[in-house]
Amino acid sequence: MTSSDHSTFSTAELRQAWERREFLLHYQPLVDLRTGSITGAEALLRWRYPTHGLLPPGRFVSLAESSGSDKTQTDPTCPRSNLEVGVNA
């Protein structure tokens, strides 16, 4: 899918997606280039949109931020990501 054929998402769609648990976390390792050791991981939020497939954050984060729903997504996501990678927070 290209940016020219994607629909504009509404805050209602975003809210419904959160309620339907369409968001998931992908982890990207953080690597120390001097040693090659993995020093951590970055949690990247993705939206599993029913008709458009897996959407990167650039497709929906600005809408979440402008609507104030980014707090709704971030608050439960941070503890979840910590649990998944074994971080005590």
N, C-alpha and C positions, 0 to 999 in steps of 0.2 A: 504494500500500500504506500502510496506517495502522499506527501502533504496536501496535494491538490484534491485528493479524493476522500479525505477524512471529513467526518461531520464535526460540527461544533458541539461540544458536550455541555449540558446544562448542569446547574447545581443540583437539580432534582435527580438527574442520572447519577451524578457523583454520590449523592446521599444513598440512593437505592443500591448502587454498586457496593458501597461500604456495608450496608445491611445484608446484602446477599453474599458477602465475603468474596468478592471478585478481585480483591487486592492480594498480592503475594509478595514475598520478599525474595530477592536473589542476592547472593553474596559474592562480592568481588574481593579477592585477597589483596592485602597491602603488603608489598614486598620491599625489603631493604635491598636496594640495588648494589650496595657494597658487599653484602654477605649472601644474597640470594634467599635469605630467611623470610618466611612469612611472619609479619609482625602484628597482623590484625586482619580485620575484614570490614568492608563497607557494606551496609545493608542498602539495597536499592529497591525501591517500591515499584511494582509493576501492576497494571490493571489488566485483568483477563476479561476483555470486553467481548460480549457474546457474539457480535457480528464482525468485529474488526480484529479479533485476535489479541495478542499480547501487546499492550501499549507501554512505551517507556514514559518515565515521569514528565518529560518535556511536553507531552501531549495533554496532561491534566493538572499538573502541580500549580500552574499560574491561576487556573480556575479555582482550585482549592484555596489558594492563598487569598485571592480577591474576595471569595465568599466567606472566609473565616473558617471553612471546614478543614483546613490543614491542621488545626489543633485537634480536631476530632480524629484525624488519621494518625497524627504523630504520637499522641499520648499513649494509645494502646500498642502502637507498633514498636516503640523503643523497648519496652520491657519484653515484648515477644522476641525481638531480634536478640536481646541479651540472653534470654533463655535458650534460644536455638543454637547460639555459638558458645554457650557455657560461661557467660560473663555474669558475675554477681554485681548487681547495681542497687 
